[in-house]
C-alpha cells in the first residue's frame, strides 16, 4: 500500500481536470480537551481554493480508460477495505457529557463501507472527487430526508515532508477516498424521522446533512478517528502514539459538497436542487492545512500503511443530551 495507488470495490473512471474551489469552516469551542488538542484549523482563512476540480455535472462524458487525469498515475492494485466493529471506538454518551466526560463503545455504524480509492495527484489536492471516481449510488426509499444513500469522504494527504515554517494549503497529494452506503439500520431509522422517533444520532446526522454545506460551524462538528493496530510496535514518536484513536474535529480543513439527480438519468448535479432528495455527499478533508504536528504525524503514518492496519471512523459531534449518545457514522479498516 505504500505506493498509494489502487482501488477496491468497483472499477474506476477518469475525467478532465479544471480549476475551481470551495471554502471550509471553523472550530466550535465546545470540543473536549483532547479534541481541542487536535483541532486542525491553522493559519490563514482555511479555504480550499486552488485545488484540482472539474465541472459540476457528474456521469456524462467521463473517460473510462482508467486515467484519473493528465499526469495523475493510477494502478488497478487492489486495496482491501472492510468494515470493522464500531464498538472499538469509544464515543460521547449522556446525560450531562459536558460535566461527566463519559464515553462508551459506539453502537452499530450507520453506513457500510462500499469501496476505497487510493491515488496520487501530481500538483494539487483533490476537490471534485466525483469527476474522477464514480460514487456508489442507490436509494433509501425515504422521501424528504436530508440523509443521502451515498456518503463519500475524500482526504488529501501531503506527499512531501511537512515544514514547520509554512502551510501551503495544497500540493502533491496522496488521496484516500472512502465510499460509504446507507446501512439497513440507517434506512430503518430514517423512516422514523418524520414521527420524531429516530435515534439521536440519526436526527443529528439528518440535521448535519441539511446544514453543513451552508454553515461552516455546523460542518465543523464532523470528526474522524484513526487507530493504528499495534502502534507500540511501529516505532512512532510518543506524540503520535498519544493521540492514537483520539477524535479530530474537521473544521477549517473541511468542505462539503451535495449532489442531486441530474436531468439525464444516471447523472448527478452539484449544489442544491429544489424538490429533489440529496443522492450523495462528499466530505473533503484537506490535510495540507492541518497544524504542523498533525501533518507530521500523518506523514509518519503513511510510511507504515504497508506494515499495519489503519482503522478509521467518522462521526458527528453531539453536544447536548438530545444529541447523545454519539454513534459511528461510518468506518473502515485499510490493510
TORTOR-923316 format. One record per residue (C-alpha): residue in one letter; residue number from 0; x negated, y, z negated. Coordinates in steps of 0.02 Angstrom, whole numbers, plus 50000, padded with zeros to 5 digits. Each point is the difference from the previous one (the first is absolute). Layout:
BEGIN
<pt residu="a" num="NUM" X="X" Y="Y" Z="Z"/>
...
END
This chain:
BEGIN
<pt residu="x" num="0" X="50000" Y="50000" Z="50000"/>
<pt residu="x" num="1" X="49852" Y="50114" Z="49987"/>
<pt residu="x" num="2" X="50020" Y="50050" Z="50182"/>
<pt residu="x" num="3" X="50168" Y="50082" Z="49963"/>
<pt residu="x" num="4" X="50071" Y="49937" Z="50163"/>
<pt residu="x" num="5" X="50150" Y="49889" Z="50021"/>
<pt residu="x" num="6" X="50181" Y="49965" Z="49964"/>
<pt residu="x" num="7" X="50114" Y="49872" Z="49923"/>
<pt residu="x" num="8" X="50185" Y="49971" Z="50030"/>
<pt residu="x" num="9" X="50036" Y="50048" Z="50181"/>
<pt residu="x" num="10" X="49923" Y="50069" Z="50158"/>
<pt residu="x" num="11" X="49929" Y="50174" Z="50017"/>
<pt residu="x" num="12" X="50040" Y="50146" Z="50113"/>
<pt residu="x" num="13" X="49898" Y="50151" Z="50053"/>
<pt residu="x" num="14" X="50043" Y="50172" Z="50067"/>
<pt residu="x" num="15" X="49920" Y="50165" Z="50050"/>
<pt residu="x" num="16" X="49923" Y="50117" Z="49871"/>
<pt residu="x" num="17" X="50055" Y="50179" Z="49978"/>
<pt residu="x" num="18" X="49984" Y="50127" Z="49859"/>
<pt residu="x" num="19" X="50125" Y="50059" Z="49871"/>
<pt residu="x" num="20" X="50013" Y="50008" Z="49811"/>
<pt residu="x" num="21" X="50109" Y="49996" Z="49845"/>
<pt residu="x" num="22" X="49976" Y="50062" Z="49823"/>
<pt residu="x" num="23" X="49995" Y="49916" Z="49831"/>
<pt residu="x" num="24" X="50056" Y="50042" Z="49825"/>
<pt residu="x" num="25" X="49936" Y="50036" Z="49825"/>
<pt residu="x" num="26" X="49994" Y="49915" Z="49832"/>
<pt residu="x" num="27" X="50131" Y="50006" Z="49862"/>
<pt residu="x" num="28" X="49936" Y="50022" Z="49823"/>
<pt residu="x" num="29" X="50108" Y="49860" Z="49927"/>
<pt residu="x" num="30" X="49875" Y="49864" Z="50048"/>
<pt residu="x" num="31" X="49923" Y="49905" Z="49856"/>
<pt residu="x" num="32" X="49817" Y="50016" Z="49950"/>
<pt residu="x" num="33" X="49923" Y="49868" Z="50111"/>
<pt residu="x" num="34" X="50107" Y="50055" Z="50147"/>
<pt residu="x" num="35" X="49942" Y="50180" Z="49977"/>
<pt residu="x" num="36" X="49821" Y="49937" Z="50000"/>
<pt residu="x" num="37" X="50029" Y="49928" Z="50173"/>
<pt residu="x" num="38" X="50105" Y="50144" Z="50066"/>
<pt residu="x" num="39" X="49935" Y="50009" Z="50177"/>
<pt residu="x" num="40" X="50038" Y="50179" Z="50051"/>
<pt residu="x" num="41" X="49837" Y="50096" Z="50025"/>
<pt residu="x" num="42" X="49934" Y="50163" Z="50071"/>
<pt residu="x" num="43" X="50091" Y="50090" Z="50139"/>
<pt residu="x" num="44" X="50185" Y="49992" Z="50040"/>
<pt residu="x" num="45" X="50003" Y="49812" Z="50019"/>
<pt residu="x" num="46" X="50076" Y="50009" Z="50173"/>
<pt residu="x" num="47" X="49986" Y="49860" Z="50125"/>
<pt residu="x" num="48" X="49970" Y="50114" Z="50148"/>
<pt residu="x" num="49" X="49879" Y="49949" Z="50136"/>
<pt residu="x" num="50" X="50028" Y="49813" Z="49996"/>
<pt residu="x" num="51" X="50024" Y="49878" Z="50143"/>
<pt residu="x" num="52" X="50180" Y="50008" Z="50055"/>
<pt residu="x" num="53" X="50113" Y="49973" Z="50148"/>
<pt residu="x" num="54" X="50176" Y="50034" Z="50061"/>
<pt residu="x" num="55" X="50156" Y="49990" Z="49891"/>
<pt residu="x" num="56" X="50078" Y="49867" Z="50110"/>
<pt residu="x" num="57" X="49955" Y="49820" Z="49957"/>
<pt residu="x" num="58" X="50036" Y="49847" Z="50104"/>
<pt residu="x" num="59" X="49990" Y="50053" Z="50182"/>
<pt residu="x" num="60" X="49849" Y="50003" Z="50113"/>
<pt residu="x" num="61" X="49877" Y="49932" Z="49873"/>
<pt residu="x" num="62" X="49855" Y="49898" Z="50063"/>
<pt residu="x" num="63" X="49999" Y="49814" Z="49958"/>
<pt residu="x" num="64" X="49820" Y="49958" Z="50044"/>
<pt residu="x" num="65" X="49944" Y="49998" Z="49817"/>
<pt residu="x" num="66" X="49918" Y="50170" Z="50002"/>
<pt residu="x" num="67" X="50045" Y="50122" Z="49861"/>
<pt residu="x" num="68" X="49930" Y="50149" Z="50091"/>
<pt residu="x" num="69" X="49846" Y="50063" Z="50095"/>
<pt residu="x" num="70" X="49843" Y="49962" Z="49901"/>
<pt residu="x" num="71" X="50093" Y="49906" Z="49863"/>
<pt residu="x" num="72" X="49946" Y="49819" Z="49997"/>
<pt residu="x" num="73" X="50118" Y="49858" Z="49961"/>
<pt residu="x" num="74" X="49981" Y="49815" Z="49967"/>
<pt residu="x" num="75" X="50128" Y="49862" Z="49986"/>
<pt residu="x" num="76" X="49912" Y="49931" Z="49846"/>
<pt residu="x" num="77" X="50133" Y="49937" Z="49881"/>
<pt residu="x" num="78" X="50012" Y="50093" Z="49834"/>
<pt residu="x" num="79" X="50094" Y="49892" Z="49873"/>
<pt residu="x" num="80" X="50129" Y="50095" Z="49900"/>
<pt residu="x" num="81" X="50132" Y="49932" Z="49884"/>
<pt residu="x" num="82" X="50112" Y="50050" Z="49857"/>
<pt residu="x" num="83" X="49933" Y="49985" Z="49825"/>
<pt residu="x" num="84" X="50104" Y="49985" Z="49841"/>
<pt residu="x" num="85" X="50058" Y="50175" Z="49956"/>
<pt residu="x" num="86" X="49984" Y="49962" Z="49815"/>
<pt residu="x" num="87" X="49810" Y="50009" Z="50011"/>
<pt residu="x" num="88" X="50026" Y="50189" Z="49996"/>
<pt residu="x" num="89" X="50056" Y="50083" Z="49838"/>
<pt residu="x" num="90" X="50117" Y="50148" Z="50024"/>
<pt residu="x" num="91" X="50095" Y="50128" Z="49896"/>
<pt residu="x" num="92" X="50152" Y="49948" Z="49900"/>
<pt residu="x" num="93" X="50121" Y="50097" Z="49888"/>
<pt residu="x" num="94" X="50071" Y="50058" Z="49891"/>
<pt residu="x" num="95" X="49900" Y="50157" Z="49966"/>
<pt residu="x" num="96" X="49847" Y="49956" Z="50103"/>
<pt residu="x" num="97" X="49930" Y="50175" Z="49975"/>
<pt residu="x" num="98" X="49974" Y="49965" Z="49816"/>
<pt residu="x" num="99" X="49977" Y="49811" Z="49993"/>
<pt residu="x" num="100" X="49894" Y="49977" Z="50159"/>
<pt residu="x" num="101" X="50061" Y="49821" Z="50011"/>
<pt residu="x" num="102" X="49968" Y="49894" Z="50155"/>
<pt residu="x" num="103" X="50057" Y="49826" Z="50047"/>
<pt residu="x" num="104" X="49975" Y="49882" Z="50148"/>
<pt residu="x" num="105" X="50100" Y="50058" Z="50151"/>
<pt residu="x" num="106" X="50156" Y="49914" Z="50060"/>
<pt residu="x" num="107" X="50013" Y="49927" Z="50176"/>
<pt residu="x" num="108" X="49936" Y="50112" Z="50140"/>
<pt residu="x" num="109" X="50129" Y="50091" Z="50105"/>
<pt residu="x" num="110" X="49912" Y="49978" Z="50168"/>
<pt residu="x" num="111" X="49917" Y="49848" Z="50080"/>
<pt residu="x" num="112" X="49833" Y="50009" Z="50089"/>
<pt residu="x" num="113" X="50021" Y="49973" Z="50188"/>
<pt residu="x" num="114" X="49829" Y="50040" Z="50074"/>
<pt residu="x" num="115" X="49836" Y="50091" Z="49973"/>
<pt residu="x" num="116" X="49900" Y="50095" Z="50131"/>
<pt residu="x" num="117" X="49818" Y="50046" Z="49974"/>
<pt residu="x" num="118" X="49904" Y="50103" Z="50126"/>
<pt residu="x" num="119" X="49869" Y="50136" Z="50025"/>
<pt residu="x" num="120" X="50032" Y="50175" Z="50066"/>
<pt residu="x" num="121" X="49847" Y="50084" Z="50078"/>
<pt residu="x" num="122" X="50024" Y="50182" Z="49950"/>
<pt residu="x" num="123" X="50155" Y="50032" Z="49894"/>
<pt residu="x" num="124" X="50118" Y="49917" Z="49878"/>
<pt residu="x" num="125" X="50162" Y="49924" Z="50069"/>
<pt residu="x" num="126" X="50158" Y="50104" Z="49977"/>
<pt residu="x" num="127" X="50131" Y="49936" Z="50124"/>
<pt residu="x" num="128" X="49983" Y="49815" Z="49962"/>
<pt residu="x" num="129" X="50148" Y="49947" Z="50107"/>
<pt residu="x" num="130" X="49914" Y="50064" Z="50157"/>
<pt residu="x" num="131" X="49873" Y="49861" Z="49978"/>
<pt residu="x" num="132" X="50088" Y="49862" Z="49903"/>
<pt residu="x" num="133" X="50178" Y="49943" Z="50027"/>
<pt residu="x" num="134" X="50101" Y="50003" Z="49837"/>
<pt residu="x" num="135" X="50097" Y="49846" Z="49946"/>
<pt residu="x" num="136" X="50182" Y="50052" Z="50026"/>
<pt residu="x" num="137" X="50160" Y="49924" Z="49936"/>
<pt residu="x" num="138" X="50166" Y="50043" Z="49919"/>
<pt residu="x" num="139" X="50052" Y="50012" Z="49818"/>
<pt residu="x" num="140" X="50185" Y="50000" Z="50044"/>
<pt residu="x" num="141" X="50028" Y="50140" Z="49873"/>
<pt residu="x" num="142" X="50067" Y="50160" Z="50076"/>
<pt residu="x" num="143" X="49965" Y="50167" Z="49919"/>
<pt residu="x" num="144" X="49847" Y="49944" Z="49902"/>
<pt residu="x" num="145" X="49839" Y="50100" Z="50013"/>
<pt residu="x" num="146" X="49893" Y="49844" Z="49980"/>
<pt residu="x" num="147" X="49932" Y="49932" Z="50166"/>
<pt residu="x" num="148" X="49974" Y="49819" Z="50046"/>
<pt residu="x" num="149" X="49820" Y="50036" Z="50050"/>
<pt residu="x" num="150" X="49878" Y="50086" Z="49881"/>
<pt residu="x" num="151" X="49822" Y="50027" Z="50059"/>
<pt residu="x" num="152" X="49850" Y="50061" Z="49900"/>
<pt residu="x" num="153" X="49850" Y="50064" Z="50100"/>
<pt residu="x" num="154" X="49838" Y="50030" Z="49906"/>
<pt residu="x" num="155" X="49852" Y="50083" Z="50088"/>
<pt residu="x" num="156" X="49836" Y="49967" Z="49907"/>
<pt residu="x" num="157" X="49838" Y="50089" Z="50046"/>
<pt residu="x" num="158" X="49872" Y="49892" Z="50090"/>
<pt residu="x" num="159" X="49856" Y="50107" Z="49940"/>
<pt residu="x" num="160" X="49924" Y="50017" Z="49827"/>
<pt residu="x" num="161" X="50093" Y="50140" Z="49909"/>
<pt residu="x" num="162" X="49911" Y="50162" Z="49956"/>
<pt residu="x" num="163" X="50016" Y="50085" Z="49832"/>
<pt residu="x" num="164" X="49986" Y="50171" Z="50084"/>
<pt residu="x" num="165" X="50133" Y="49989" Z="50136"/>
<pt residu="x" num="166" X="50177" Y="49937" Z="50028"/>
<pt residu="x" num="167" X="50018" Y="49989" Z="50190"/>
<pt residu="x" num="168" X="50186" Y="49958" Z="50004"/>
<pt residu="x" num="169" X="49978" Y="49883" Z="50149"/>
<pt residu="x" num="170" X="49868" Y="49903" Z="50094"/>
<pt residu="x" num="171" X="49960" Y="49824" Z="50062"/>
<pt residu="x" num="172" X="50117" Y="49885" Z="49905"/>
<pt residu="x" num="173" X="50031" Y="49821" Z="49951"/>
<pt residu="x" num="174" X="50188" Y="49991" Z="50010"/>
<pt residu="x" num="175" X="50109" Y="49875" Z="49907"/>
<pt residu="x" num="176" X="50183" Y="49993" Z="50050"/>
<pt residu="x" num="177" X="50121" Y="49903" Z="49889"/>
<pt residu="x" num="178" X="50167" Y="49953" Z="50080"/>
<pt residu="x" num="179" X="50139" Y="49958" Z="49877"/>
<pt residu="x" num="180" X="50180" Y="49947" Z="50030"/>
<pt residu="x" num="181" X="50150" Y="50009" Z="49885"/>
<pt residu="x" num="182" X="50019" Y="49844" Z="49892"/>
<pt residu="x" num="183" X="50166" Y="49913" Z="49973"/>
<pt residu="x" num="184" X="49995" Y="50064" Z="49820"/>
<pt residu="x" num="185" X="49982" Y="50180" Z="50059"/>
<pt residu="x" num="186" X="50141" Y="49984" Z="50127"/>
<pt residu="x" num="187" X="50112" Y="49926" Z="49865"/>
<pt residu="x" num="188" X="49961" Y="50147" Z="49885"/>
<pt residu="x" num="189" X="50027" Y="50126" Z="50140"/>
<pt residu="x" num="190" X="50180" Y="49940" Z="50017"/>
<pt residu="x" num="191" X="50028" Y="50058" Z="49821"/>
<pt residu="x" num="192" X="49939" Y="50178" Z="50028"/>
<pt residu="x" num="193" X="50170" Y="50069" Z="50051"/>
<pt residu="x" num="194" X="50078" Y="49937" Z="49838"/>
<pt residu="x" num="195" X="49856" Y="50060" Z="49893"/>
<pt residu="x" num="196" X="49960" Y="49823" Z="49942"/>
<pt residu="x" num="197" X="49830" Y="49982" Z="50083"/>
<pt residu="x" num="198" X="49846" Y="49979" Z="49890"/>
<pt residu="x" num="199" X="49904" Y="50156" Z="49945"/>
<pt residu="x" num="200" X="49853" Y="49955" Z="50113"/>
<pt residu="x" num="201" X="50111" Y="49987" Z="50155"/>
<pt residu="x" num="202" X="50091" Y="50162" Z="49958"/>
<pt residu="x" num="203" X="49832" Y="50086" Z="49982"/>
<pt residu="x" num="204" X="49937" Y="49926" Z="50164"/>
<pt residu="x" num="205" X="50158" Y="50059" Z="50088"/>
<pt residu="x" num="206" X="49972" Y="50177" Z="49935"/>
<pt residu="x" num="207" X="49816" Y="49996" Z="50045"/>
<pt residu="x" num="208" X="50038" Y="49944" Z="50178"/>
<pt residu="x" num="209" X="50124" Y="50143" Z="50017"/>
<pt residu="x" num="210" X="49894" Y="50138" Z="49923"/>
<pt residu="x" num="211" X="49816" Y="49958" Z="50024"/>
<pt residu="x" num="212" X="49978" Y="50061" Z="50179"/>
<pt residu="x" num="213" X="50060" Y="50175" Z="49953"/>
<pt residu="x" num="214" X="49946" Y="50012" Z="49818"/>
<pt residu="x" num="215" X="49814" Y="49983" Z="49968"/>
<pt residu="x" num="216" X="50023" Y="49989" Z="49812"/>
<pt residu="x" num="217" X="50119" Y="49854" Z="50015"/>
<pt residu="x" num="218" X="49889" Y="49919" Z="50132"/>
<pt residu="x" num="219" X="49859" Y="50010" Z="49872"/>
<pt residu="x" num="220" X="50086" Y="49871" Z="49891"/>
<pt residu="x" num="221" X="49939" Y="49864" Z="50118"/>
<pt residu="x" num="222" X="49872" Y="49892" Z="49908"/>
<pt residu="x" num="223" X="49879" Y="49866" Z="50055"/>
<pt residu="x" num="224" X="49908" Y="49871" Z="49898"/>
<pt residu="x" num="225" X="49849" Y="49900" Z="50059"/>
<pt residu="x" num="226" X="49939" Y="49850" Z="49902"/>
<pt residu="x" num="227" X="49841" Y="49908" Z="50050"/>
<pt residu="x" num="228" X="49987" Y="49817" Z="49950"/>
<pt residu="x" num="229" X="49850" Y="49956" Z="49891"/>
<pt residu="x" num="230" X="49943" Y="50181" Z="50004"/>
<pt residu="x" num="231" X="49872" Y="49966" Z="49863"/>
<pt residu="x" num="232" X="49909" Y="49885" Z="50122"/>
<pt residu="x" num="233" X="49990" Y="50130" Z="50139"/>
<pt residu="x" num="234" X="49866" Y="50107" Z="49919"/>
<pt residu="x" num="235" X="50099" Y="50162" Z="50013"/>
<pt residu="x" num="236" X="49954" Y="50152" Z="49894"/>
<pt residu="x" num="237" X="50097" Y="50016" Z="49838"/>
<pt residu="x" num="238" X="50106" Y="50145" Z="50062"/>
<pt residu="x" num="239" X="50075" Y="49887" Z="50135"/>
<pt residu="x" num="240" X="50034" Y="49853" Z="49885"/>
<pt residu="x" num="241" X="50082" Y="50117" Z="49873"/>
<pt residu="x" num="242" X="50137" Y="50048" Z="50121"/>
<pt residu="x" num="243" X="50032" Y="49828" Z="50074"/>
<pt residu="x" num="244" X="50188" Y="49980" Z="50014"/>
<pt residu="x" num="245" X="50038" Y="50175" Z="49934"/>
<pt residu="x" num="246" X="50136" Y="50101" Z="50090"/>
<pt residu="x" num="247" X="49950" Y="50142" Z="50115"/>
<pt residu="x" num="248" X="50119" Y="50141" Z="50045"/>
<pt residu="x" num="249" X="49998" Y="50045" Z="50185"/>
<pt residu="x" num="250" X="50035" Y="50186" Z="50009"/>
<pt residu="x" num="251" X="49895" Y="50120" Z="50106"/>
<pt residu="x" num="252" X="49928" Y="49851" Z="50093"/>
<pt residu="x" num="253" X="50170" Y="49938" Z="50056"/>
<pt residu="x" num="254" X="50131" Y="50037" Z="50133"/>
<pt residu="x" num="255" X="50163" Y="49916" Z="50049"/>
<pt residu="x" num="256" X="50074" Y="49973" Z="50173"/>
<pt residu="x" num="257" X="50177" Y="49936" Z="50028"/>
<pt residu="x" num="258" X="50058" Y="49913" Z="50159"/>
<pt residu="x" num="259" X="50174" Y="49979" Z="50072"/>
<pt residu="x" num="260" X="50069" Y="49902" Z="50146"/>
<pt residu="x" num="261" X="49971" Y="50086" Z="50167"/>
<pt residu="x" num="262" X="50117" Y="50019" Z="50147"/>
<pt residu="x" num="263" X="49918" Y="49853" Z="50087"/>
<pt residu="x" num="264" X="50024" Y="49830" Z="49918"/>
<pt residu="x" num="265" X="49846" Y="49940" Z="49908"/>
<pt residu="x" num="266" X="49924" Y="50174" Z="49979"/>
<pt residu="x" num="267" X="49977" Y="50109" Z="49846"/>
<pt residu="x" num="268" X="49998" Y="50188" Z="49984"/>
<pt residu="x" num="269" X="49900" Y="50089" Z="49865"/>
<pt residu="x" num="270" X="50094" Y="50126" Z="49893"/>
<pt residu="x" num="271" X="50175" Y="50023" Z="49933"/>
<pt residu="x" num="272" X="50146" Y="49935" Z="50103"/>
<pt residu="x" num="273" X="50175" Y="50054" Z="49949"/>
<pt residu="x" num="274" X="50123" Y="49859" Z="49975"/>
<pt residu="x" num="275" X="49871" Y="49861" Z="50019"/>
<pt residu="x" num="276" X="49920" Y="49889" Z="49869"/>
<pt residu="x" num="277" X="49812" Y="50005" Z="49979"/>
<pt residu="x" num="278" X="49919" Y="49847" Z="50080"/>
<pt residu="x" num="279" X="49821" Y="50018" Z="49940"/>
<pt residu="x" num="280" X="49891" Y="50105" Z="49885"/>
<pt residu="x" num="281" X="49812" Y="50021" Z="50019"/>
<pt residu="x" num="282" X="49908" Y="50055" Z="49843"/>
<pt residu="x" num="283" X="49830" Y="50071" Z="50046"/>
<pt residu="x" num="284" X="49857" Y="49997" Z="49874"/>
<pt residu="x" num="285" X="49847" Y="50103" Z="50049"/>
<pt residu="x" num="286" X="49855" Y="49938" Z="49893"/>
<pt residu="x" num="287" X="49888" Y="50132" Z="50081"/>
<pt residu="x" num="288" X="50073" Y="50131" Z="49881"/>
<pt residu="x" num="289" X="49989" Y="49895" Z="49841"/>
<pt residu="x" num="290" X="49886" Y="50060" Z="49861"/>
<pt residu="x" num="291" X="49816" Y="49957" Z="50019"/>
<pt residu="x" num="292" X="50006" Y="49865" Z="49864"/>
<pt residu="x" num="293" X="50152" Y="49918" Z="50081"/>
<pt residu="x" num="294" X="49922" Y="50005" Z="50174"/>
<pt residu="x" num="295" X="49837" Y="49928" Z="49934"/>
<pt residu="x" num="296" X="50092" Y="49860" Z="49910"/>
<pt residu="x" num="297" X="50105" Y="49953" Z="50152"/>
<pt residu="x" num="298" X="49847" Y="50006" Z="50113"/>
<pt residu="x" num="299" X="49915" Y="49875" Z="49884"/>
<pt residu="x" num="300" X="50155" Y="49889" Z="50002"/>
<pt residu="x" num="301" X="50000" Y="49990" Z="50190"/>
<pt residu="x" num="302" X="49834" Y="49910" Z="49994"/>
<pt residu="x" num="303" X="50074" Y="49862" Z="49891"/>
<pt residu="x" num="304" X="50152" Y="49961" Z="50107"/>
<pt residu="x" num="305" X="49916" Y="49850" Z="50079"/>
<pt residu="x" num="306" X="49958" Y="49922" Z="49831"/>
<pt residu="x" num="307" X="50153" Y="50028" Z="49891"/>
<pt residu="x" num="308" X="50188" Y="50023" Z="50002"/>
<pt residu="x" num="309" X="50078" Y="50173" Z="49996"/>
<pt residu="x" num="310" X="50173" Y="50008" Z="49920"/>
<pt residu="x" num="311" X="50095" Y="50158" Z="50048"/>
<pt residu="x" num="312" X="50168" Y="50062" Z="49936"/>
<pt residu="x" num="313" X="50105" Y="50156" Z="50026"/>
<pt residu="x" num="314" X="50140" Y="50075" Z="49896"/>
<pt residu="x" num="315" X="50094" Y="50161" Z="49966"/>
<pt residu="x" num="316" X="49963" Y="50080" Z="49832"/>
<pt residu="x" num="317" X="50146" Y="50000" Z="49877"/>
<pt residu="x" num="318" X="50000" Y="50146" Z="49879"/>
<pt residu="x" num="319" X="50157" Y="49983" Z="49895"/>
<pt residu="x" num="320" X="50102" Y="49858" Z="49926"/>
<pt residu="x" num="321" X="50123" Y="50006" Z="50145"/>
<pt residu="x" num="322" X="49856" Y="49961" Z="50120"/>
<pt residu="x" num="323" X="49923" Y="49858" Z="49900"/>
<pt residu="x" num="324" X="49941" Y="49865" Z="50001"/>
<pt residu="x" num="325" X="49886" Y="50025" Z="50148"/>
<pt residu="x" num="326" X="49991" Y="49856" Z="50123"/>
<pt residu="x" num="327" X="49869" Y="49962" Z="50132"/>
<pt residu="x" num="328" X="50070" Y="50066" Z="50163"/>
<pt residu="x" num="329" X="49882" Y="49899" Z="50108"/>
<pt residu="x" num="330" X="49839" Y="49903" Z="49981"/>
<pt residu="x" num="331" X="49876" Y="49889" Z="50091"/>
<pt residu="x" num="332" X="49838" Y="49908" Z="49977"/>
<pt residu="x" num="333" X="49863" Y="50015" Z="50130"/>
<pt residu="x" num="334" X="49880" Y="49853" Z="50000"/>
END
